Structure formats: C-alpha cells, structure tokens
Amino acid sequence: MARIVVVGAGFAGHTAALYLGHHLGKRHEVIMVNKYDYFGFVPSWVWVGTGRMDPQKTIIPLQPVYDRMHVRFVHAALTAIHPEPEEQFIVVEKVNGGGQERIAYDYLIIATGPYLNFAATPGLGPHEGHTYSICTLDHALQARDAYLELVERLEKGDRAKIVIGTGHGTATCQGAAFEYISNIHKDLVRRGLRDRAELVFFSNEPALGDFGIRGVTARYKGRLVTSAEFVEAVFRDFGIRWEIGRAARKIEPGRIYWEDMDGNFGETTFDFAMLVPQFKGHGIHIAVRGPNGEDLHDKIFNASGFVIVDGIYGLPYERLERNPDAWPAVYQNPWYPNIFAAGIAFAPPGPISVPHTTPNGTKIAPAPPRTGMISGIIGRIVALNVIDLVKKGRMTHSERMTEMFAACVASVGDSLWDGSAVVIVVHPVVPDFRRYPNEGGRDLFVTHMEMGLSGAWMKFLIHHTFMYKFKGLPGWRIIPE
Amino acid sequence: MPASQPQTARPTLEITDRDKFWMNCKLYQLWRFIVLNLKILKAVDQSKRS
C-alpha cells in the first residue's frame, strides 16, 4: 500500500487530492495536510472585496469532501521534510495547538501556494502596513470593510483616490488587480458615485495587459490587437488612469514611493489602495534535513522558497524565451523523484515577461502567474503521474506551460443582465516561438480577447461549476480544471 | 519606456457605442457564449489528453 501526502489545499493541491482520492483512496492512503480547514475559491474574492458576494459562498469545508473521497485530512502546517530514502517523512505543526506529527510518505506533493511577502516593501499590506490585499479571505474581508467605509465617505460628498495594482517590482497577479479595479469602477457607477473617485491602476508591468505573460496578441475587430491596446481601450472607456512600469519601494499612509523603469523616483498618493505583494514560496520557512541533521534545503527549494523541479534553471532570458523545453513537464524534483510540486509552489525557470533592471539596480519583472486554471492543470498532471507510478511504475502525463492553455475571465461587475467581463484565452501560456513563429509566439486560432455580457455569464458559470467540482460531487471529473 | 499613459504606434483602439451595443446584445452574446465555451472545451480536451 502506497502513502501519498499532499500539502496545500488550494487549486493545485485540492485538485490533486480529488484525483488521488478517486483513483487510489480505497486501496492506498492519501493524506491532505492544510493549515486551513476550508478550500477558498480565490477568483471570487474580488467580489467579496467589493461587498458584492457573501464570503461563505466562496469557501468549501474540506473534511466532508475528503471523507467522501477517501482522503485523510490533517489540519496542520508543514514545518520540515526529511527526504532521504531511509527516512521520507514530513513534520507538521497541528493548528490550534495540537502539537507536532510525523507523517511518512511514499510520494509527496508540495502545493503550498504563495507566501505573501509584504515585508519586501516596507509599509505594504493590511497587517503592519497601509494598503489592502485580496489574496486571502481575511484580507478580502478587510479590503471590503475599508472600501465600504470609503463609499460612505463618498456618499457624504467627499472625493477619493483609489489605487489598485502591484506592490513590488517582481509581483504577479496583475489580472486580479485589473479585475478588482474594474469591479470597483462598476460598483461606483452603480452607486452613482463614480465621478467622486479617481481610479488609478498602478503596476510593475512593462506595458498594460502584460499580465506577467508578456501580453497577448489576438484578432479583434478584424485585425491583430495587443492586450496593451485592448486594456488601454477598456481603461479609457472606464476613465481609469494607469501608472505602469513602476516598482513600489515603500508605502507610507496615503503615499506610495516608487521607482520607474528609467530609474526615476516619484510618489503616488491614495485614499484607498489594494496592492498585490511579491510572492515567495513557503519553502523559505520549511526545514529540509537529512538523517544526521544535515541541511538539504537547496535540493528541494530555491532561494525564494519555490520547489526545484524538472525545468532548466539559470538560462539567460534571451535563451529561455527561445527554449520551450526549459519549462518543467512533470513537476518532479530532480534529487528526490518521489517529491513533486504543483501550482505556485514550483519554481519557474525564469520570467515570461521581458525582465528589466533599472539604472539603480532595481528589478522590475512581473513574475509568471501560476494561479487558477494553470494550478489546477498542474495539480491534475502531477496527481495522474503519481497514480501512474503507484499502478504502473512509470509516468505517462506531461504538460509544460509552453504547451498549456489558459482562460482568464476578469469580471466587470457581477450582474447577469448588464454585467460584463474581459475574456482572454491564451495558448500556450508561455510563448513558444519555435512552434508559433509569429509576433506573440502563440496559436492565433485559439488565443482570443473579447469583452461583453457573455464573459459575465462565463464568470458566473465558472464560479458555480468549480464550487461543484471542488466539493467532489457526482460528475466532478468532467468539469475541466 | 514611459511609465504612464503610453501611446501605442498602431491606430488607437476605441470602445465605441456600437461596440457597447453588441457587448450587451443578449442574442449576440448568447452566440459569443457558445463560441467561447466551444473554444475553451476544445483546448481543454487537448490538455486532458496530455
């Protein structure tokens, strides 16, 4: 009997646990370790953050799902890995003071998501800083409360400046910031308060619509259009101003201190700001030890705490962008073949967007997004390979981000009657200039951008079908990641 | 690259009133919804076979 341990119940880990439980749960032992006892549907937290969705509609208690799927749930956080063949166990710290537990494994899937590194930008974040975040449910609720307080002030006749975007030169998730500012715009229009608020999109992207994937080029209105042109058109229509190519250096109450790509320094003021922090991997605070206590951290995690997998690391960007095979295919650690990573936890071989260093040495380079659909797909690939290894002894699945398809639906309001959404479909996520020798390095038949009511329906459909899928209810497997 | 309000070299893309009409035309959007879903399902099917 094999014992498979999954750490992290986000999109990647929870997807992996569902597949593992379905295929192996009755004959083998599948264990999920997660520090929260619920799954959170992150894409809908933009609606929680504007007060348009009840937070209870975005979470699923994990225990009943795992009981049904034959998965043992351990409510705990991973603190150490002992990966050498003679040991192979993890140490977890139980939540609510339950003490430590050793859990032996035959296969370990690390899907711990991002560590929100607010500390990289002094003054950033809702706990010790002056900005808000929608990266966790607690953060989204704090952002909602602050936003609704601001709305009350606007209703009394005040004016305000709202800044939404990224809070570090190497932050990612610009798509979430785009969606949040679009929803705030729509909410203020609905309340008749839009003319009292100045909206500013503040981002580290080299161009609008870059989204950390080097932008998108697709056919729109009979010609090839870049996502920069498309998002510019949307922002002009919404009256949203943008400040891009900027790395937030420090936040003080009501003020962002930034550096731009030319090395100029400046300030942007705000009354309310939601800025996404830099993401690191949780590996920065997980110990990796050998049988004699030796430090093996470098064999599993890189310096940023992400799991080293089967990618080609260390290539300069000019070579990386021309080598689609540099991106990992099976997300397997090269030192310990029974350790896999999924979702944000795996270390990408480099950025997708063109990186930039300012004359002052500051890196302004959006990190590759590995959230949502990408995480789910990687979770499935890893789970199916572990199932293969248990049943057949060899892996049969692979999908690099240079082969992967992704759809991003960024809502503008939540109404099914007059709402809207920007739908961006990309294939592949990471441009492959060998296979698609065009300007964008992508399949121009599949890659697509549009905006309209159908996108709002799509977003509604995604929320409800995914919540159904993640509950592991009958037929969950036919719903794609 | 300038940090704010950059201008693209191509003709400026605008969302016109005509665009907005089609963006909220229920019948046309139903058609777009079907097309988008088919497009996504085709790509997902390709992914599922990897």
Interface residues (C-beta under 8 A of the other chain):
Chain A: P206 A207 L208 Y220 K221 V225 T226 A228 E229 F230 E232 A233 V234 R236 D237 R241 W242 E243 I244 G245 R246 D260 M261 D262 N264 I377 I381 H397 S398 E399 E403 M404 F405 A407 D418 S420 V423 V425 H427 V446 H448 E450 M451 G452 L453 S454 G455 W457 M458 P480 E481
Chain B: M1 P2 A3 S4 Q5 P6 T8 R10 T12 L13 E14 I15 W22 M23 N24 C25 K26 Q29 L30 R32 F33 L36 N37 K39 I40 L41 K42 A43 V44 Q46 S47 K48 S50
